[in-house]
Amino acid sequence: MREQKIRPHQRRRGEREGRLAGTLDRRDAGATRRNEGRISEVDQKAGAAQQSADSANSAAAAAHSRAEAVGSEANTKFDAIDKASKRLVYEVVLSEDEGNFKFGKTVLPSGAKTKIDEMVSHLKADPKAIYLEIEGHTDNVGDKMVNEKIGLARAEAVKKYLYEQYQIPLHKMNVISYGEDKPIAPNKTKAGRAQNRRVVIKVLA
């Protein structure tokens, strides 16, 4: 078997192919580096955009919280001014010691209705100029939360009677329960507890 000789033109072609392959490798390496650089730049821009979005969301949440706080403060001031602008004309107390609400009961007794009827007869002179604040109270026997619910139910019973019997507009009445928090007599005695189980109707003008 004879050894094949490499002719000059074949050697030159091989050298050219080698140089071309090296050039292509360098180009590919350069393109890869450029692509990696662009990918890194895109990642950085995406990260910066996300940070900006997070900052914007945080700022929006903070602004919303400030707006709610300002709104709440404004409502509180308005309520205070509104109440201060009204004067107490008189008040009616419906309590168990006068034969009205019984222990643990929320149904409006007939005795309470009679006192409410008397109150309304005094209001007929100028009914549009009045505002009623109806407070529910209890003694301190039992669970505090239960007492608050009982106080509110008693006040709501009075409001319902005034609306259904005399068509007093609902926006002219406000109910609130103080539960056991505002006693007018000691809760240590039966008589004191009976006085504390009451509804107070405040007539404001």
C-alpha positions in Angstrom: 0.0 0.0 0.0 1.5 3.3 -1.2 1.5 6.4 1.1 -0.8 9.1 -0.3 1.0 12.3 -0.8 -0.6 15.6 0.1 -0.4 18.0 -2.8 0.3 21.7 -2.3 -3.1 22.9 -3.4 -4.7 20.4 -1.0 -2.5 21.7 1.8 -3.5 25.3 1.1 -7.2 24.4 1.0 -6.9 22.7 4.3 -5.2 25.7 5.8 -8.0 28.0 4.4 -10.7 25.7 5.9 -8.9 25.7 9.2 -8.7 29.5 9.2 -12.4 29.7 8.2 -13.4 27.3 11.0 -11.4 29.4 13.5 -13.1 32.6 12.3 -16.5 31.0 12.6 -15.7 29.7 16.1 -14.6 33.2 17.1 -17.8 34.7 15.6 -19.9 32.2 17.4 -18.2 32.9 20.7 -18.6 36.7 20.1 -22.3 36.3 19.2 -22.8 34.1 22.3 -21.2 36.7 24.6 -23.3 39.5 23.0 -26.4 37.4 23.5 -25.5 36.8 27.1 -24.9 40.5 27.6 -28.3 41.4 26.1 -30.0 38.7 28.2 -28.3 40.1 31.3 -29.3 43.7 30.3 -33.0 42.6 29.8 -33.0 40.8 33.2 -31.7 43.9 34.9 -34.3 46.1 33.2 -37.0 43.6 34.2 -35.8 43.6 37.8 -35.8 47.4 37.8 -39.3 47.5 36.4 -40.5 45.1 39.0 -38.9 47.2 41.8 -40.7 50.3 40.4 -44.0 48.4 40.2 -43.5 47.2 43.8 -42.7 50.8 45.0 -45.8 52.1 43.1 -48.0 49.5 44.8 -46.6 50.3 48.2 -47.1 54.1 47.6 -50.7 53.5 46.4 -51.5 51.3 49.5 -50.0 54.0 51.8 -52.0 56.7 50.1 -55.2 54.6 50.4 -54.6 54.1 54.1 -54.0 57.9 54.6 -57.2 58.6 52.7 -59.2 56.2 54.9 -57.7 57.7 58.0 -58.6 61.2 56.9 -62.1 60.1 55.9 -62.6 58.4 59.3 -61.4 61.5 61.1 -63.6 63.7 59.1 -66.7 61.5 59.8 -65.8 61.6 63.5 -65.6 65.4 63.5 -68.8 65.7 61.6 -70.7 63.4 64.0 -69.3 65.4 66.9 -70.3 68.7 65.3 -73.7 67.3 64.4 -74.4 66.1 68.0 -73.1 69.3 69.5 -75.5 71.3 67.3 -78.5 69.5 68.8 -79.8 70.2 72.3 -81.5 67.8 74.6 -85.2 68.7 74.9 -86.1 66.0 77.4 -85.7 62.2 77.8 -87.9 59.3 78.6 -86.6 56.3 80.6 -88.2 52.9 80.2 -86.9 50.6 83.0 -87.9 47.5 84.8 -88.4 49.2 88.1 -91.3 51.1 86.5 -92.9 47.9 85.2 -91.3 47.8 81.8 -88.4 45.6 80.5 -88.0 42.4 82.4 -84.7 40.5 83.0 -83.3 39.1 79.8 -86.4 40.2 77.8 -86.4 42.4 74.7 -90.1 42.5 73.9 -91.6 46.0 74.4 -94.1 45.8 77.3 -97.4 47.6 77.3 -96.2 50.0 80.1 -93.3 51.1 77.9 -95.7 51.7 75.0 -97.8 53.9 77.2 -94.8 56.1 78.1 -93.8 56.3 74.4 -97.3 57.3 73.5 -97.2 60.2 76.0 -93.8 61.3 74.6 -95.1 61.3 71.0 -98.1 63.5 72.0 -95.6 66.1 73.1 -93.7 65.9 69.8 -96.7 66.5 67.6 -96.3 70.3 67.8 -93.2 70.3 65.6 -92.2 66.7 64.7 -89.8 67.7 61.9 -87.5 69.6 64.3 -86.7 66.6 66.5 -84.2 63.8 66.5 -84.4 60.7 68.7 -81.4 58.9 70.2 -82.5 55.6 71.7 -80.1 53.9 74.1 -80.2 50.3 75.3 -78.9 49.4 78.8 -78.6 46.3 80.9 -77.4 45.2 84.3 -74.0 43.4 84.7 -75.5 39.9 85.1 -74.2 37.5 82.5 -71.8 37.8 79.5 -70.8 41.3 78.5 -71.4 40.6 74.8 -74.8 39.1 75.4 -75.8 42.2 77.4 -74.7 44.5 74.6 -77.0 42.5 72.2 -79.9 42.6 74.6 -79.5 46.4 75.0 -79.4 46.8 71.3 -82.5 44.6 70.8 -84.4 46.7 73.4 -83.5 49.9 71.7 -84.5 48.5 68.3 -87.9 47.4 69.7 -88.6 51.0 70.7 -87.4 52.3 67.3 -89.7 49.8 65.5 -92.7 50.8 67.6 -92.1 54.5 66.8 -91.8 53.8 63.1 -94.8 51.4 62.8 -97.1 53.2 65.2 -96.3 56.9 64.4 -94.3 56.7 61.1 -91.4 58.6 62.6 -88.8 58.6 59.8 -86.0 56.1 60.3 -83.3 58.7 59.6 -84.7 60.7 62.5 -83.8 57.9 65.0 -80.5 56.4 66.0 -80.1 53.3 68.2 -77.1 52.4 70.3 -76.4 49.8 73.0 -74.2 50.6 76.0 -74.9 47.2 77.5 -73.8 47.1 81.1 -71.3 50.0 80.8 -73.5 52.9 82.0 -75.4 51.8 85.2 -77.4 54.5 87.0 -77.7 52.4 90.2 -75.5 49.8 92.0 -75.7 46.3 90.5 -75.3 44.8 93.9 -79.0 45.0 94.7 -82.1 43.7 92.9 -83.6 47.1 92.8 -80.4 48.6 91.4 -80.2 46.0 88.7 -83.9 46.7 87.8 -83.1 50.4 87.3 -80.1 49.6 85.1 -82.2 47.4 82.7 -83.6 50.3 80.7 -84.1 52.1 77.4 -83.4 55.8 77.4 -85.1 57.9 74.6 -83.4 61.3 74.2 -85.3 63.9 72.4 -82.9 66.3 70.6 -83.7 69.4 68.7 
